[in-house]
Amino acid sequence: MNDALRMALQRSGHTTDSLAESIGVDPKTTDRWLREGRIPHQAHRNAAAGALGCVVSDIWPDTKRRSRELVWFRPWEAIEREAHSLRSYQPLVLPGLLQTERYARGIFGSAGQHTSDEVERLVAARMARQSVLAADGPPWLTAVIDEGVIRRAVGGPEVMREQLEALAGTALFPHVRMHVVPLSAGAYGGLSGPFVIASSVDNRTAGYLDNQLHGQVVAEPGDLVALTAAWENVRGEALSHRQSIELIREVAETWS
């Protein structure tokens, strides 16, 4: 959608500022449509398409379907693709970049919020997103998970065994480090919730927080300081990379 809107702006001679003025919205709004791929409200879509001399579907095709998917996740997905390093902490489920197809299907299908078709689209999007780890010059991924994650049944024993075996295999990649916080750690700072910290080659940093409704990208210095402190806490409670792989393999054997 970003490319379609950009091309429409170029053809019409409009900028995001002039488009905003012509349809009566804040320039920051049209800027977000272009930079973040956000879908405008229907009235704004119609007005923008008219100002640009297009039909709505030229810029925002299949909007009904797209609006039901995780549009809010796209800004973080772009950050993730460009990251030099990713530090991910998950106390409840495995990070999306490390999930198998059947595990992801178990996650999306268990909420009761999606149709079967929507579940399959979400799973396909998650699997496609994982290509970042197989690309040339992949990011350095350090993942810390709570031991409860590998002991929680998602999709059944067969799915869990497959998932943990795949996880142990991925942890052997030279650009992946895996750490498990053992149950013996008791209460620790990570129990406040999951987060990811992404850093670029030029030392730009952003964080990502997840909740029941949507995710939030954070870049304020104070927020990043707090997330970095939380990362140091969870990393300090975790087992070494080698010990974590051994534990994952041991738990995989119990899922039979």
C-alpha positions in Angstrom: 0.0 0.0 0.0 2.9 2.4 0.7 4.1 2.0 -2.9 0.7 2.4 -4.4 0.1 5.6 -2.4 3.6 6.9 -3.2 3.0 6.4 -6.9 -0.4 8.1 -6.8 1.1 11.1 -5.1 3.8 11.4 -7.7 1.3 11.1 -10.6 -1.0 13.7 -9.1 1.7 16.1 -8.1 0.5 16.1 -4.5 2.7 15.8 -1.4 1.4 14.3 1.9 1.0 17.9 3.1 -1.0 19.1 0.2 -3.1 15.9 0.2 -3.8 16.5 3.9 -4.9 20.1 3.2 -7.2 19.1 0.4 -9.1 16.5 2.4 -9.0 18.3 5.7 -6.8 16.1 7.9 -3.6 16.7 9.9 -0.4 16.3 7.7 0.8 13.8 10.3 -2.1 11.6 9.4 -1.3 11.4 5.7 2.4 11.0 6.5 1.5 7.9 8.6 -0.5 6.5 5.6 2.7 6.7 3.6 5.4 5.7 6.1 3.6 3.2 8.2 1.1 1.7 5.7 -1.9 2.6 7.8 -5.4 2.2 6.3 -7.5 5.4 6.6 -11.1 5.5 7.6 -13.5 4.9 4.7 -14.4 8.6 4.4 -10.8 9.6 4.2 -10.0 6.8 1.7 -12.7 8.1 -0.6 -11.6 11.7 -0.2 -8.0 10.9 -0.8 -8.7 8.7 -3.8 -10.8 11.5 -5.3 -8.0 14.1 -4.7 -5.4 11.8 -6.3 -7.6 11.0 -9.3 -7.8 7.3 -8.4 -10.3 4.8 -7.3 -10.0 3.6 -3.7 -9.0 0.0 -4.7 -6.0 1.4 -6.7 -4.4 2.4 -3.4 -6.0 0.3 -0.8 -7.0 -3.0 -2.4 -9.1 -5.5 -0.6 -9.4 -3.2 2.4 -12.1 -5.2 4.2 -9.8 -8.2 4.4 -6.6 -6.2 5.2 -8.3 -4.3 8.0 -9.0 -7.5 9.8 -5.3 -8.5 9.8 -2.5 -7.1 11.9 -2.1 -3.8 10.2 -0.7 -2.2 13.3 2.2 -4.7 13.2 3.6 -3.5 9.9 5.8 -0.7 11.4 7.5 -3.1 13.7 7.9 -5.7 10.9 9.8 -3.1 8.9 12.0 -2.3 11.8 12.6 -6.1 12.4 13.7 -6.6 8.7 16.3 -3.8 9.0 17.6 -4.6 12.4 21.2 -5.6 13.0 20.3 -7.2 16.3 17.2 -8.3 18.1 16.8 -9.0 21.8 13.5 -10.8 22.5 12.0 -11.8 25.7 8.8 -13.9 26.0 7.4 -15.3 29.3 4.3 -16.9 27.7 4.8 -18.2 24.2 7.8 -18.6 21.8 8.9 -15.5 19.8 7.1 -15.4 16.4 10.4 -15.7 14.6 11.0 -19.1 16.2 7.5 -20.7 15.9 6.8 -23.7 13.7 3.7 -23.5 11.5 1.7 -25.9 13.7 2.6 -24.1 16.9 1.6 -20.7 15.3 -1.6 -22.2 14.2 -2.2 -23.4 17.8 -1.6 -19.9 19.1 -3.9 -18.1 16.6 -6.6 -20.8 16.7 -6.9 -20.9 20.4 -8.1 -17.3 20.9 -11.5 -17.9 19.3 -11.2 -14.5 17.6 -10.4 -15.5 14.0 -12.1 -17.6 11.4 -10.3 -20.6 10.0 -9.3 -18.5 6.9 -8.0 -15.7 9.0 -6.0 -18.1 11.1 -4.4 -19.5 7.9 -3.5 -16.0 6.6 -2.0 -15.1 10.0 0.0 -18.3 10.1 1.3 -17.7 6.5 2.3 -14.2 7.3 4.2 -15.3 10.4 6.0 -18.0 8.4 6.9 -15.5 5.7 8.2 -13.1 8.4 10.7 -15.7 9.5 12.6 -15.4 6.3 14.6 -12.6 8.0 16.6 -15.2 9.9 17.5 -17.0 6.7 18.4 -13.9 4.6 21.9 -12.8 3.7 23.3 -10.8 6.7 20.5 -11.9 9.1 20.1 -10.0 12.4 21.8 -11.3 15.6 18.9 -12.8 17.5 19.1 -13.3 21.2 16.0 -14.8 22.6 15.2 -15.3 26.3 12.1 -17.3 27.2 10.6 -18.5 30.5 10.8 -22.3 31.1 7.0 -22.3 31.3 6.9 -21.6 27.6 8.5 -24.9 26.7 6.3 -26.8 29.2 2.9 -25.2 28.1 0.9 -27.4 25.7 0.2 -25.5 22.5 -1.4 -27.6 19.9 -0.8 -30.9 21.8 2.2 -33.1 22.6 3.2 -33.8 19.0 3.2 -30.2 18.1 5.2 -29.3 21.1 7.8 -32.0 20.5 8.2 -30.8 16.9 8.4 -27.2 18.0 11.1 -27.8 20.6 13.2 -30.0 18.3 13.0 -27.2 15.7 13.9 -24.6 18.4 17.0 -26.6 19.5 18.0 -26.8 15.8 17.5 -23.1 15.2 19.5 -22.3 18.3 22.6 -23.8 16.6 22.6 -21.1 13.9 25.7 -18.9 14.5 23.5 -15.8 14.6 21.0 -17.1 17.2 21.4 -17.4 20.9 18.8 -19.0 23.1 18.4 -18.6 26.9 15.8 -20.1 29.2 14.9 -18.6 32.6 14.4 -21.7 34.8 11.4 -22.1 37.0 13.7 -22.2 39.9 14.4 -18.4 39.4 11.0 -17.7 41.0 9.7 -14.2 40.6 11.8 -11.9 38.4 11.5 -8.7 36.4 10.4 -10.3 33.2 7.1 -11.4 34.5 5.8 -7.9 33.9 5.5 -8.8 30.2 7.1 -9.5 26.8 9.2 -7.1 24.8 11.7 -6.9 22.0 14.6 -4.4 21.5 15.9 -3.9 17.9 19.1 -2.1 17.1 20.4 -1.0 13.6 23.9 -0.9 12.3 24.0 2.9 13.0 22.9 2.4 16.6 19.3 3.4 16.2 17.1 1.5 18.7 13.4 0.8 19.0 11.4 -1.4 21.4 8.2 -3.4 20.9 5.6 -4.2 23.5 2.7 -6.6 23.0 -0.7 -6.8 24.6 -4.2 -8.2 24.1 -5.3 -5.6 21.6 -2.2 -4.6 19.6 1.5 -4.0 19.7 3.3 -0.7 20.5 6.6 0.5 19.0 8.5 2.6 21.5 11.5 4.9 20.8 11.5 7.4 23.7 14.9 7.4 25.4 13.4 6.9 28.8 11.3 3.9 27.6 14.4 2.3 26.0 16.4 2.8 29.1 13.7 0.9 31.1 13.5 -1.9 28.5 17.3 -2.2 28.5 17.3 -2.6 32.3 14.5 -5.2 32.0 16.6 -7.0 29.4 19.6 -7.1 31.7 17.4 -8.5 34.5 15.9 -11.4 32.4 19.2 -12.2 30.8 20.9 -12.3 34.2 18.3 -14.9 35.4 18.6 -17.1 32.4 20.7 -20.3 31.8 23.6 -20.2 29.4 23.1 -20.9 25.7 24.4 -24.4 26.0 22.5 -25.2 29.2 19.3 -23.8 27.6 19.6 -26.0 24.5 20.1 -29.1 26.7 17.0 -28.2 28.7 14.9 -27.7 25.6 16.0 -31.1 24.3 15.2 -32.7 27.6 11.7 -31.2 27.7 11.2 -32.2 24.0 11.5 -35.8 25.1 8.7 -35.4 27.6 6.3 -34.4 24.9 5.4 -37.8 23.6 
